[in-house]
Each structure stands twice: as structure tokens, then as C-alpha cells.
Amino acid sequence: MRMARTVHLSLEQAHCEYDVVTHPHSSSSLETARVAGIPAERVAKSVILDDHHGHYLMAVLPASRHLDLSKVRGSGEWQITRESTLAHLFNDCERGAVPALGESYGMKMIIDPLLTRQDDIYLEAGNHNNLVHLSVDQYLKMVPHAEVCEVSYS
């Protein structure tokens, strides 16, 4: 699988220009950056949060950074969603390979501005061997309702 079906359909519907970068199997976004030879600040890491009431939020930040939950605004108390729940939310993806396309999967998104300041970024394609490479402008076309706010620390 080069990419998850939802990712492919989202790219096609947004008429995005992109390419797929194949890399050795990796199990984290930071490792993906390393094995693919890409600066970690250009690899988009997705962290899924829930509010204990069935609402989900995707925080997207550079692979080189950590999520600061205290900076996540909105209703309720957000917590990191259990890995077992992610399989249900991203059923066309390999476990742990969550694409930074929350809107395509029906959830709200927040994006750290460190990513939006890059010229181009890399997203998980829904598996552990491929990344979708596209300009930040093309990416933002795919997530038009995402809020850009600082949510990370180094």
C-alpha cells in the first residue's frame, strides 16, 4: 500500500500536487525523519486527543517537538487517545501511522505554526514505509478549517 485510501482521495479531491517518498520501515515520526533523511521539523507528527465524551482533536506538530497539552484550547479536558482507539478512527491505516489529515477523518485539527512556516512538509501516508511530500500551501488546502496555534515545545 503506497497510501491509505482516505489520504489518496483527499489529495485527489483537493487537486494537490504531491509526491510519495518511500523509506525503510520506521515506528515513530522522529525515526521516520531520520531513516528518510528529512529534517524532523518538516515531518508532520499527529497526536490524537479526546475529551472523554467522544470528541476527537488532531494536533499536528513537527516530529522534532513535543505536544504541550496545556496549550490546547477548547472545551473540556483533552487527553491523549489510547492507541487501541486509533485503529477504529483510522481504519484504512497501519497501526501507528496516522496521517496529519484530521479533517479527512472527520475531526477538528490544530496545527503548530512551526510547520506552517516551512516551504514543504511530509505526512504519514497511512503506513510505515511512505510519506506524502507536498508544499505547505497544498497541505493547507486539504485542511481549510484547521486552527493554527502554538502547541509544542522542544
N, C-alpha and C positions, 0 to 999 in steps of 0.2 A: 504494500500500500504506500503510494507516494504521499498521499494526504487524505485526511478524513473527508468523507462526503460533504459534510456541512461546511468545512473550510473551502473546499473546491467550489461548491455552489455559491458561497458568499463572495468569493473572488470573482466569479463569473458575473453574478448579479450586479456587482459594483463596477464592472468593467475595469478591473485593476490590472496594471502591468506588474508582473512579478516573475521571479524565477525560484526554482527549488534547489536548495543546496543539500546534498547528501553528505552525511558524516558518519563516522563509526558510532556504534550504539553508545548511548550515554543515559545516565539515570537522573541527572539534575540539570537545571538550566546553566549553572556555572560550569559544570563539566562539559555540557554541550558547547559552550563558547570555547573552552579550551581545546577540545578534540576537533572542532571545526575551524580553529584558527581565527576566530572572530572576537573583537573586543567585547568583553562582557557587558559593557554599558550599552551595547547595541542589540543585545539579545533580550527580548521581552519575556519576563517571567510572570506567570499568572498565579495569583493566590486567591482562592475562593473562600469567601466569608459567608456566614449565615447568622441570622438574628434569633434563633431558637423558635421562630414562628413560620418557617417555610420560605422565607425571603432570602435570596442569594445576591451577592455582590462580588464582582470580579475586580480585584486590584491588580493593576499591571505596572510593573516596575522593572528597572534594569536588573539583569541577573547578578550584577555586582553589588546590589544593595539588599537591604532587609526591610520588611514591612514594619512600620510603626503603627500599631493598632490605635494608639491614642490620637493619631491624626485623621483617622477615618471618621468622617462626619455622617450624619443621617440619623434616622430613627432607630432606637433600640441599641442594645449592646451587641456588637459584632464579635464573632469568634471564628477562628479558622475551622473550616468544614473538614469533617473526618474524611480520610482517603476513601473509605468504603462508600461514601455518598457520591463521590466524584464519578464513579463508574456509571451510576444512574444518570447523572447530569450530562455526561459526555460519552454517551453510549456508542458513538462511532469512532472513539479514540482509544488508543492503548492506555492502560492504566498509568497515570502519572505524566502523560504527555498532553497537557491541557493547552489548547491554542488560546492566544490572547484576543479572542473574539467573543466576548461575553454576550454582546447583543445578538449575535448569530445563534446563540444557545438560549436566548430568552432571559438574559439577566442584565441588570444595570452594571455600569463599569465606571471605575475611576482610573485615570492614567497619571502616573508621576510625570511632571514636566521635564525631568531629565531625559525621558525617552522622546518626547515631542520636539526636543531641541536637536536631535540627531538628524542627519540627512536621510539616512535609511536605517531600517531595523529588520530583525529576524524574529520570526514567530515559530513556535512549535507547529508542525503540520498535522499533529494528532498521532504521531508515532515517535519512536526514539531514534530514528535514523534520518529524518528530513526536517529541514527548516524552510519556511517561506520567507524569501527576501524581497522587500519592497520599500519604496520611498515612504517617508513618514506621511506625506500628503496623501498617497494612495491608501495607507493604513487608516488614516483619519476619515477617509471617505467611507470605509467599511464600518466605522463605529461613530456615526454622526452625533449620537446622544451622550457619548461618554463625557464625564466631567474630568477636567484636568486639574489636579490638585496634588500638592506635595504630600506623599505618604511613605517616604522611605528615609533610611539612614544608612551610613556606610559601615 
